[in-house]
Amino acid sequence: MSGLGDHLFVRIGIRQTCIGSRYGHSGGRTASGGPATTLVRTVTLVVALAITPVCAVDIGFLAVPGIPAKEFPSPRRPVAAIASLSRSAHEHRDLLNEAGEVAGLLELRPGMTVGDLGAGSGYYTVHVSRLVGSKGFIIAQGVRRDYLIELGRRTEELKLTNVIFALGEPHDPRLPASSLDAAILGHMYHEIAQPYAFLYNLVPALKPGARIGVVDFERPTSKHGTPIELLRCELSAVGYGKIATYQLAGDGGYLAVFVPPQEASRKSPRDIVACTDRTGSR
C-alpha cells in the first residue's frame, strides 16, 4: 500500500478550476471544505488528493517549507538551464526500454508511491503510473507550474488516475513527510539550482528503506549531464549512501542508486561542504 492516507498535507495557494472533473471540485477550497491554506487530514486519499490531476489549472505545494536555501552552500559547478518541454525523445527512450530498466533496477512494484522529481514532460510519470497501478501513486513534482499543468492535461487524456502533482522550489521539493517509497531524478539533477538544500529537504519525504535513482549522462553539468564522481560527492556531502551504478542500455546514460541518511545522523546544513568538479570539464 502507498501509506499516504495517514499523512498531513498542506495545500497552499491553490486555485482550482476543473475542466471535466470526475470529482466535481472547484474553487480555492480543500477537499475538507476549508480554505486552501487549511491543514487537511487525508483520511481518504482519493478525496483529498486525486482532485489534482483533473484540476491542474493551478498547482500548489504539498508540504510546508523546509530549511531555506541560504543555510546551505551553493554548488561549485555550472547549473544547466531547465530543459524545454518536449516528448520528441520518448520514442527512442522506449526503444531502449529506459523506464522499464530503471524500474526494475529500483525494484519498483505495484502499490508503491514513487516521486518523479523534476517531472518535465512526464516520461517517468506516465510509465510509473501504469507500473504502480491503482493501489499506488506517482507524485509528479517540479518547479515550473506551467510544465505541471501541461503534464496534468496529458495524464487526463491518458486517463491516469493515480498521478498527484506537487509544486516545489529550487531548494525544496515540498513533499509530505514519509510519503515516498522511491524517487526518480530523470535527466534533471544537473538542473537543480540548489542541490544540497534540495537533497537535504527531500530526506523527510522518504520512507525507511526508500531508494533514490538518478538517471543522467556522464558529461559536464553545463552540457546537461553529471559526472558520476561529482554526483557521488554531492549526495555524500548531504549524507546519502551510494548503493550501485548501472550503465543503461544504448545511449541511455547511467542510473546511480542511493539511500538517504538517517534523520538522527544528519549533518547541520552549515557543516555541508560543497564539492568541486574535478573532472576538468565545465
N, C-alpha and C positions, 0 to 999 in steps of 0.2 A: 504494500500500500504506500501511497505517497507520503502520508504522515503530515500533510499540511493542515488538516482540518482543525487542529487544536491551537494553531498559532494566531497571534495578534497581528493584524495588518493595519497600516495607516494609509489611507487614501488621501493624498494631499494635492490640492489644486486641480481636481479633476472636473472637467466639464464634459458630460457625456451626451452625445446626440446620436441616437441609434437610427440606423437605416436597415429596415427589415429585420429587427432584432427578434430572435426567438424567445427572448426572456422578458421583453416588454418594459425595460427600464429606460428612463430618460431623465435629463436634468442633472444638476450638480448635487445629487444625493447618493449616499452609500446604499448598499444592499439592506442595511438595517433600517433605512428610512431617515437617518440623521443627516447632518451636513457633511460635506465631503471631507472635512478635517476630523471627523469623529473616528475614534478607535473602534474597530469592528472585530468582534469575536466571531470568527468564521466557523460557526457550528456546521453549516453545510457549505462546502467549498463551491459547489455549482452555483449557489445563490450569491455568494459573496464575491467570487472572482470570475466566474465564467462569463459575466457581462462584458469583460474587457475585450475579447476578440471581436464581438459584434458591435461594440460601442467605441470603436477606436478612433473617433474623431479627435479626441484629446486624451492623452495618456499621461498618467502621473506616477509618482513614486509608490513603492510598496512597503517602505520602511522609513523610520526616522533617520536623520543624518548620522553618519559615523564620525570618525575623527577628521578634522579639517586638513586640507592639503598642506597648509603652512607648517604643520607639525612634522612633515616628512621631507627627506631630501628629494631634490629633482633629479631626473635621470641625467647621467653624464654621456649621453649619446643622442643622435637625432631621433625625433619622433615623427613618424610618417603622417601625412595628412589622411584623414578618413576617406576611404575609397568611395567613389560614386556608386549609387545603386545600379547593379547590373546582374542579370542572370545568364549572361552570354556564356560563361564558363561552366554552368551547371551540367550541361550535357556531357562535356568532356570529363568532369569530375565523376559523373555517374558511370561513364565507361570504365573508369579506373576503380569503381566501387569505393570511393573515398569514404562516404558516410558509413557504409557497411563495415569497412575495415576498421575505422575508428571506433564505431560502436562495439565491435567485437573485442578489440583490444582493451577498451574501458569496461568491458563486461556489463554493458547496459542491458536491461531486460524489462519486460512488461511490468507496469505498476510503479516504476521509479519516477521521481521528479528530477528533471535534468535542466540545467541552465545553459542556454545558448547565449553566451556573453558577447556583446557586440554583434548582434544577430544579423545586421545588414540586410541583404536580400533574402535571407531566410533559408539558405541551403540546408543547414543542420536542423533548423526549426521544423521544416516540413518532414524530413526523413525521421527525425527522432520522435516527432509527434506520432507517426504511424507505428514506430517500434514500441514505444511505452504503452500504447493502447488506451482504451477507455478508462482504465484504472490508474493511469499515470498522467503526468503533466510535463509539458515543456515550457519553461519560462524564457520568452524571447526578450532579452534585455539590451538596451542601447542608450546612447546619449543623444541621438537625433530623433526627436519626436516625429518628424516627417517620415523618416525611414520606418519607424514602428507603425505609423498609420498606414503606410503603403503595404507593409507586410500583413497588417491586420486585414486589409481588403483581400489580399491574396489567400490567406488562410480561410477567410469566409467563403471565397469562391470554391476552394478545395474541400469545404465542409469539415474542416479540422476543428473539433470542439474542445480539445484539451490543451489549447495554447493560451498562456497567460502573458500579458505584456507588461513590462516594467521599465520605466524611465530611470536612468541612472545619471551620474555625474562623472567627469573625467577622473576624479579621485575616489569615487564611491559607487559601487553598483546598486546600492539602496535596495537590498533584497532582505526578506524576512529571516529571522533567526532560525537556524536548523531546518531550512526548507529544501536543501539540495542533496540528493544522493550522488550527483556528479555534476561537473561543469565542463563545458567545451569552449575554448577560446580559439575559434577557427580563422586562421589567417588575419588576425586583428591585433595580436599582442603588441606589435610594433607601432600601433596607432594609439596606444594608451598614453595619454599625456603625463599622468602621474602614476606610474606603475607601482611604486612602493606603497603609496596610500591606497590605491585600488586593491592590491593584493591583501593588504592588512585589513581593510574594511570588508573584504569578501569572507574572511575566516568565520565570523559568527554565522553566516548563512549556510555553512557546510556542516552536514551531519557527521557524527563519528564514523570513520571509515570511508568518507567521501573521497573521490579521486578527481583531480583536475587534469584535463587533457589539453595541451597547447599544440595546435597544428600550425606550422609555419615553414618557410623556406630557409635554407642555410645560406643567407646572404645578408648584407647590411640592412639595418633598420630603415635607412634613408631610401632603400630600394624595395620596401615592403617585404622584409624578411627579418629574422632574428637569428644571429649566430647561436648555436646550441650552448656554447660555453657561457655566453653573455646571459642567455635565458636562465641557465642553471644558477649563475651567480646572483642574479636579481631576485629570483624566487627564494634562494637560500638565504639571502640577506633578510628576508621577512620571516624566515623560519620554515618554509616549505621543504619537504624532503623529496628528492627525485627517486622514482622507482625504476623507470626504464625509458629508453628512447628507441623508437621504431622508425625505420625508413619506410615510407608509404609507397605503394605501387606506382610505377611510371614516374612522372614528374610531379607527384603529389606532395613532395616535401617530407617533413618528418612529424611524428607525434611524440611529444615528451609528456610523460605521466608523472604527476606529483601528488603527494599527500600534504594536507595542511598541518600547521603546527598545533600543538595542544594549547588551549587557551591559557592555561596556568603558566606555561613556559615561554610565552611570547615576549619579545623584546619591547621596550618602550620605543615609540616612534623616533624619539630623539637619539636613540642608540643605533639606529639603522644607518649603515654606511653605504652610499651609492657605489655601484660597480663602474669600472671603466672598461669601455670596449677595447680590448687588447688585440683584436683581430687585425687591426691596421686598415680596415676597410670602412670608410664612413661615407 
